[in-house]
Amino acid sequence: DQQVKQNSPSLSVQEGRISILNCDYTNSMFDYFLWYKKYPAEGPTFLISISSIKDKNEDGRFTVFLNKSAKHLSLHIVPSQPGDSAVYFCAASYVNAGNMLTFGGGTRLMVKP
Amino acid sequence: KAGVTQTPRYLIKTRGQQVTLSCSPISGHRSVSWYQQTPGQGLQFLFEYFSETQRNKGNFPGRFSGRQFSNSRSEMNVSTLELGDSALYLCASSPGGPFYEQYFGPGTRLTVT
């Protein structure tokens, strides 16, 4: 039972355009969401997070949107750069879970110059 | 500030053996979590230690165990290795939690033959 799903295994965008990565979840207890970026042979790198009391959080080129009624979140990267090419994971947690994160399967983003 | 370090980076073991992996968290971080990444199952939570106590445990058999020392360094042990234990084992640290982002180490690539 996958509680966090990233339905697009891959995404290709042109440099300078917007990248939109999507994530759906089923567990209504989740109240904290994070996005991580992963390069091969490295551990995931934290990008941005959002708690369930917000519907948007912005950090530079990265913005995360949360739609609780739809149990959906998305990561927008504007403008996309070739260095953004990596696998992106969304993750979810809830207050009684401590630091236990439930991860989606990942989306491979390719930004073409 | 130094990041999360994991040793060894690569390991080859034979089925039936046991293995111990080590993780040194970021200085000042008291929570250490362990994750297993495989192509088939993705990133899965193993367990979390906070102030030397296991705070959460994922859905893994008892062959997987861990501990945390007073300096917050952590080890995980896998006994009676099976071929399916071949994976990237990632350690993540955070100041406490919940709702703190976790910082991942580069991982230990374990191959069981």
Interface residues (C-beta under 8 A of the other chain):
Chain A: Y32 L34 Y36 A41 E42 G43 P44 T45 F46 S49 S51 F89 A91 S93 Y94 V95 A97 G98 N99 M100 L101 T102 F103 G104 G105 G106
Chain B: V4 S31 S33 Y35 G42 L43 Q44 F45 E48 F50 R55 N56 G58 L90 A92 S94 G97 P98 F99 Y100 E101 Q102 Y103 F104 G105 P106 G107
